[in-house]
Amino acid sequence: MSKNKRSTFSGKLGFVLSAAGASVGLGNIWRFPYLAAKYGGGIFLLVYIILALTFGYTMIMAETSLGRMTKKSPVGAYQSFGKSKWLSLGGWINAIIPILIVPYYSVIGGWVIKYLIGYFSGQAQTLASDTYFSAFISNGASTEICFIVFTFCTLGIIYAGVQNGIERVSKFMMPVLVVLSVIIAIYSVTRPGALEGVKYFLVPNPANFSWMTVVSAMGQMFYSLSIAMGILVTFGSYMLKDMSIEDSTQNVEIFDTAIAIMAGLMIIPAVFAFSGGDPDTLNAGPALMFITIPKVFANMGLGTGIGILFFLLVLFAAMTSSIALTESAVSTFEDELYWGRKKSTIVMAVIMVSLGSLSCLGYGPLANVTIIGMQFLDFFDFLTNSVMMPIAAIATCLLVSRVIGVKKIEEEVTLEGKPFRRKKIFYFMIQYLCPIFAAIILISSVANAFGWISM
């Protein structure tokens, strides 16, 4: 049976916007501002930027180079360098992560659709009530409908292919996302009392630094840059050989970090102004985006309009990330099982609806069913982000430094005749610090989940 002809991006812009779209997601919009507020504001931002330029850069370079070098998705890419069991396992861990993430991610995407519809229909005050969110997610039928709508929007784009689907949508959504984030950030920082929030977020205060600042910033790297999800290996395999990997990577870094900073400026000053300067109101998880933020908008002038713009931005961010996650999974089916795009997309649809429905109903009809004390959505999130992704990152570091050799990566990076500008950083990070950082995230996240430490 012959393999399908490999798709490609049309050029650098297509890759950069698609990879940036993969990176810019819910993790940037609500998780980054919450962590920044909790772990020191400006000092967290500074640590994050340093890590993005070292740890993040190294992992993006390694995964993208691996994909373009082999022209395969994660499983095939790993197995290109030998048939040992650990190589095969490393590839499959990278490949399975997006298959497990995108179903529950699509559930949250469905929640965003519900709120966007609510703002469009003039229900800003209703959405801001304390009980609205919990009542909505406990209603199985309502959440399931929103989840299905989001899922099939994603699948429709995937079915259209790399250039006609992913690239075309990313070229539209990403510029709009930037414009929306700038508008909302400007509005937020000009609210009365918002300046204290701006100072807290942008001005580093060494007194706020702690070891958890570093650990949390490292954890956010995985969310923000789509590291260790198989996405960058897959997207790298679609890159043309005459495209500069380092230039493209740098653009993704800048784009992603800029959006994370804009998200901080959208949320932290507004919540500071609303709460009278209490960082604790920037609480974790869905509560920030679906309870606190609607309250802030309800107390603002133009709250309904800003609510529409904000949740439209969040929808685009969620959609570009879910597209990337689903594409990585579909690419694995095409490469490893020799299925066509149609069959691969249909199988992915079945997986997304099945696993997503568990997460969707986990706060309603299935609320009493838990795994190690977690609802389905929380469990899938813990399993992928806290356990599998650090392991996948360690596997990639070992593959590059111990099996392929960093020289081979350098050859791939300099293929188009451009110098490897940050070669020394890459060599040092991939061989020594990146695997150690990933191990720290794995140990601290698991210890926190089981209550051995408090984060």
Residue pairs with C-beta under 8 A, 6 or more apart in sequence:
1 338
2 338
3 335
3 338
4 334
4 338
4 340
4 341
6 71
6 237
6 238
7 161
7 162
7 163
7 238
8 162
8 163
8 238
8 239
8 240
9 15
9 18
9 162
9 163
9 167
9 235
9 238
9 239
9 240
10 163
10 167
11 240
11 243
12 243
12 244
12 247
12 248
12 251
13 171
14 163
14 167
14 170
14 171
15 235
15 238
15 239
15 243
15 248
16 248
16 251
16 252
16 255
17 167
17 170
17 171
17 174
18 166
18 167
18 170
18 235
18 320
18 324
19 64
19 226
19 231
19 232
19 235
19 248
19 252
19 324
20 170
20 174
20 251
20 252
20 255
20 256
20 259
21 169
21 170
21 173
21 174
21 320
21 321
21 323
21 324
22 226
22 231
22 232
22 235
22 320
22 321
22 323
22 324
22 325
23 224
23 225
23 226
23 252
23 255
23 256
23 321
24 174
24 177
24 255
24 256
24 259
24 317
24 320
24 321
25 105
25 223
25 226
25 317
25 318
25 320
25 321
25 322
26 105
26 108
26 289
26 314
26 317
26 318
26 321
27 220
27 223
27 224
28 223
28 224
28 256
28 259
28 260
28 263
28 317
29 263
29 267
29 289
29 313
29 314
29 317
30 263
30 267
30 285
30 286
30 288
30 289
31 220
31 223
32 48
32 220
32 223
32 224
32 260
32 263
32 264
33 263
33 264
33 266
33 267
33 268
33 282
33 288
34 282
34 283
34 284
34 285
34 288
35 44
35 216
35 217
35 220
36 44
36 45
36 48
36 201
36 264
36 268
37 200
37 201
37 268
37 271
37 279
37 282
38 216
38 279
38 282
38 284
39 208
39 210
39 212
39 213
39 216
39 217
40 205
40 208
40 209
40 210
40 213
41 200
41 201
41 202
41 203
41 204
41 205
41 208
41 268
41 279
42 199
42 200
42 201
42 202
42 203
42 204
42 205
42 208
43 204
43 205
43 206
43 208
43 209
43 213
44 208
44 213
44 216
44 217
45 201
45 202
45 204
45 261
45 264
46 204
47 209
47 213
47 214
47 217
48 217
48 220
48 221
48 257
48 260
49 257
51 217
51 218
51 221
52 221
52 224
52 225
52 253
52 256
52 257
53 253
54 425
54 429
54 433
55 218
55 221
55 429
55 433
55 434
55 437
56 221
56 224
56 225
56 227
56 253
57 249
57 250
57 253
57 422
57 425
57 426
57 429
58 425
58 426
58 429
58 430
58 434
59 221
59 225
59 227
59 228
59 232
59 393
59 396
59 434
60 225
60 227
60 232
60 249
60 252
60 253
61 245
61 246
61 249
61 409
61 413
61 426
62 396
62 397
62 400
62 409
62 426
62 430
63 227
63 228
63 232
63 233
63 236
63 396
64 232
64 233
64 235
64 236
64 239
64 245
64 248
64 249
65 236
65 245
65 409
65 412
65 413
66 77
66 233
66 236
66 396
66 399
66 400
66 404
66 409
67 73
67 77
67 232
67 233
67 234
67 235
67 236
67 237
67 238
67 239
68 236
68 237
68 239
68 241
68 245
68 412
69 77
69 80
69 408
69 409
69 412
70 76
70 77
70 80
70 237
71 237
72 80
72 233
72 237
72 335
73 95
73 230
73 233
73 234
73 237
73 328
73 331
73 332
73 334
73 335
73 336
74 91
74 92
74 94
74 95
74 230
74 233
74 234
74 328
74 332
75 88
75 91
75 92
75 94
75 95
75 332
75 335
75 336
76 91
76 335
76 336
77 91
77 233
77 237
78 87
78 88
78 90
78 91
78 94
78 395
78 399
79 87
79 88
79 91
81 87
81 399
81 403
81 404
82 403
86 395
87 399
87 403
89 395
90 392
90 395
90 396
90 398
90 399
93 388
93 391
93 392
93 395
94 228
94 229
94 230
94 233
94 392
94 395
94 396
95 230
95 328
95 329
95 332
95 336
96 388
97 228
97 229
97 230
97 384
97 388
97 389
97 392
98 229
98 230
98 231
98 324
98 325
98 326
98 328
98 329
99 329
99 332
99 348
99 351
100 355
100 380
100 383
100 384
100 388
101 229
101 325
101 380
101 384
101 385
102 154
102 322
102 325
102 326
102 329
102 352
103 351
103 352
103 353
103 354
103 355
103 356
103 358
103 359
103 380
104 355
104 356
104 359
104 376
104 377
104 380
104 381
105 318
105 321
105 322
105 325
106 147
106 150
106 151
106 154
106 322
106 352
106 356
107 143
107 147
107 356
107 359
107 360
107 377
108 286
108 318
108 377
109 147
109 150
109 151
109 154
109 315
109 318
109 319
109 322
110 143
110 145
110 146
110 147
110 148
110 149
110 150
110 151
110 360
111 136
111 137
111 143
111 146
111 286
111 290
112 150
112 311
112 314
112 315
112 318
113 146
113 149
113 150
113 315
114 136
114 142
114 143
114 146
115 127
115 290
115 294
115 307
115 311
116 308
116 311
116 312
116 315
118 124
118 126
118 127
119 127
119 304
119 307
119 308
119 311
120 308
122 304
124 294
124 297
124 298
124 303
124 304
124 307
125 298
126 132
127 294
127 298
127 307
128 294
128 295
128 297
128 298
130 291
132 294
133 286
133 287
133 290
133 291
134 363
136 142
136 143
137 143
137 363
137 364
138 363
138 364
138 367
139 364
140 360
140 361
140 364
140 365
143 360
143 361
143 363
143 364
144 357
144 360
144 361
147 356
147 357
147 360
148 353
150 318
150 319
150 322
151 349
151 352
151 353
151 356
152 349
153 319
154 319
154 322
154 323
154 326
154 352
155 326
155 345
155 348
155 349
155 352
156 165
157 165
157 166
157 169
157 319
157 323
158 165
158 166
158 323
158 326
158 327
158 330
158 341
158 345
158 348
159 165
159 341
159 342
159 345
160 168
161 341
162 238
162 327
165 323
166 323
166 324
166 327
169 319
169 320
169 323
170 320
170 323
173 316
173 319
173 320
174 255
174 316
174 320
176 316
177 259
177 313
177 316
177 317
177 320
178 259
178 262
180 309
180 310
180 312
180 313
180 316
181 259
181 262
181 263
181 266
181 313
182 262
183 309
184 266
184 306
184 309
184 310
184 313
185 262
185 265
185 266
187 302
187 306
188 194
188 265
188 266
188 267
188 269
188 270
189 195
189 197
189 198
189 265
189 269
191 269
191 270
191 273
191 300
192 273
193 272
193 273
193 276
193 277
194 269
194 270
194 272
194 273
195 269
196 269
196 272
196 273
196 277
197 268
197 269
197 270
197 271
197 272
197 273
197 277
198 265
198 268
198 269
200 268
200 272
200 279
201 264
201 265
201 268
201 269
212 455
215 440
215 441
215 444
215 455
216 455
218 437
218 440
218 441
219 385
219 441
219 445
221 227
222 228
222 385
222 389
222 390
222 393
222 441
223 385
224 256
224 257
224 260
225 252
225 253
225 256
226 232
226 321
226 324
227 389
227 393
228 388
228 389
228 390
228 392
228 393
228 396
228 438
229 325
229 328
229 389
229 392
230 328
230 332
230 392
231 324
231 325
231 327
231 328
233 328
234 327
234 328
234 331
234 332
235 324
235 327
236 245
237 331
239 245
239 248
241 415
241 416
242 416
243 416
244 416
244 418
245 412
245 413
246 413
246 418
246 420
246 421
246 422
247 418
259 317
266 310
267 282
267 288
267 293
268 282
270 293
270 296
270 300
271 281
271 282
271 292
271 293
271 296
272 278
272 279
274 281
274 295
274 296
274 299
275 281
281 292
282 288
282 292
283 292
289 314
293 310
294 307
297 303
297 304
297 306
297 307
297 310
300 306
326 348
326 352
329 348
329 351
330 341
330 344
330 345
330 348
333 339
333 343
333 344
333 347
333 348
334 340
334 341
334 344
337 344
339 347
355 380
358 366
358 376
359 375
359 376
359 377
359 380
361 376
362 369
362 375
362 376
362 377
362 378
363 375
363 377
366 376
367 375
369 376
370 379
371 379
372 379
372 449
374 382
382 445
382 449
385 445
386 441
386 442
386 445
386 446
386 449
387 442
387 445
387 446
390 438
390 439
390 441
390 442
390 445
391 438
391 442
393 434
393 435
393 438
394 435
394 438
394 439
394 442
397 430
397 431
397 434
397 435
397 438
398 435
400 406
400 409
400 430
401 430
401 431
406 426
406 427
406 430
406 431
409 426
409 430
410 420
410 423
413 420
414 420
420 426
444 453
444 455
445 455
447 453
448 454
448 455
